[in-house]
Amino acid sequence: MMEPNSLCGQRNISMLMDLYELTMTNGFYLLGKGAEKTVYDMFYRRNPDNGGFTIFAGLEQIIEFIECFHFTDDNIDYLRSLGLFAEEFLSFLRNFRFTGDIYAFPEGTVSYPDEPLVTVIGPLIEAQIIETAMLSQLNHQSLIATKANRIVRAAQGREVADMGARRAHNADAAIYGARAAYIGGVNATATVISGEMFGIPVTGTMAHSWIMAFESEYEAFKSYAEIYGSRSVFLVDTYNTLESGVPNAIRVYHDILQPRGEHLHGIRIDSGDIASLSKKARKMLDDAGMTDCLIVASNSLDEGTIGSIISQGGCIDIFGVGERLITAKSDSTFGGVYKLTAVDRDGAWEPKIKISDNVTKITNPGLKSIYRVYDSEGLSVGELITHHSDTMPDLSKLECVSPDKPWQHISLEGCHLRPLQVKVIEKGKRILPKTPLSDIRDYVKRQLTTEVRPEEQRFYNPDTHPVLMSRDYYDMKVALLRKIEGETRRHSQS
């Protein structure tokens, strides 16, 4: 069952593409190249915030987009109005459907730079035309999931709630940002539509306007408590946190809630020195017998401010994180890219490589298999890229290379491997069952608890997770680079 307002629901976003995708595919069509079978990889080059890893998110929306991809009559009429495209190409688009295969990491996989998170195998036109929409899902949700996880880890077991919708860059950023944040580990969202669409627990307190709408702060708290009882959370910093807000919260508890056999769920502090205020508020609440009353903190929080509050002994039970989560402030872009890596030539894959003066932009060519390497204790100690194969490598015979230190001999004996990619789309149709969002979230937590080395989870100067290559694959890449360099030199001399 499709969620309300999902990508396949009330709108068609198939035109979410850069113009060059259409000018190129129009050219491929006219040149008779459109049906050539190709391989494209989607990967990224650097972890956000210079962290040790990324959390891959957005796969469900990628699958949904592919299944729903089509052009309407209005789309075709608009493209015709641009005066760029052949009529026969527009006729081709009218009946367009994706018919290829897609392989991907399971959503929520802890991931590293330069490995293929998603691999698309299909006709050149089909694989090229989906580039922007694919990247938009990967780049946004992976960024937010990774940022959310940094914040959750900084909270050291305390609850974290997403409260960022009003500061998101638009409605989709709020809706799918809440989804990604939940994958990253937040406990709840204040964004109601995301709760409806994805089953994320929803949470909320009150705004200052509720309090200012009454004659006094006491009356505002009293009226709210009479309606919501033990679910009440009072915002205590409208006038003065310690001299007015907390005392009035205590008074309403004794006057209204306690006689009804109820408790005050919490108070929220949204300004001032949160570490200091929370410690003093905690003492006031405890002295009043309200030891079960939680303290919620908000106000431009992120992993840095949360870590600082905790290190100062702040008595916070729940962090409500808004703008710096939903916009991934401090590193607000995710550099996912989508590159052609192989072309079918007479039934064999011919590897393709992008070369750049910037070494980090040189791509890994060909159709590949990617494995996670585990040591005898079950810790993930690296990734392994090999030529594509349906069988697992024999580690007793495999020679590995680190692209950064190719002179080193690396043996993986005593380790074991897990293939990372699974087929999610076959001949244009979903074959991967939809995974409950809570299961994706649990998968993230399980990896970080049992597999990912603590050294990679540091916020600053984390240890690098090695991405290794089999000797055969590495030699193929180097030979391809040398071949292209030689051809370039000959052309420059002629």
Buried (B, 14 or more C-beta within 10 A) or exposed (E): EEBEBBBBEEEBBBBBBEEEBBEBBBBBBEEEBBEBBBBBBBBBEBBBBEBBBBBBBBBBBBBBBBBBBBBEEEBBEEBEEEEEBEEEBBEBBEEBBBEBBBBBBBBBBBBBBBBBBBBBBBBBBBBBBBBBBBBBBBBBBBBBBBBBBBBBBBBEEBBBBBBBBEBBEEEBBBBBBBBBBBBBBBBBBBBEBBBBBBEBEBBBBBEBEBBEEBEEBBBBBBBBBEEEBEEBBBBBBBBEBBEBBBBBBBBBBEEBBBEEEBBBBBBBBBBBBBBBBBBBBBEBBEEBEBEEBBBBBBBEBBBBBBBBBBEEEBBBBBBBBBBBBBBBEEBEEBBBBBBBBBBBEEEEBEBBBEBEEEEEEBBBBBBBBBBBBBBEEEBBBBBBBBBBEEEEBEBEEBEBBBBEEEEEEBEBEEBBBEEBBEEBBBEBEBEBEEBEBBEBBBBBBEBBEEBBBEEBBEBEEBEBBBBBBBBBBBEBBEEBBEEEEEEEEEEEEE
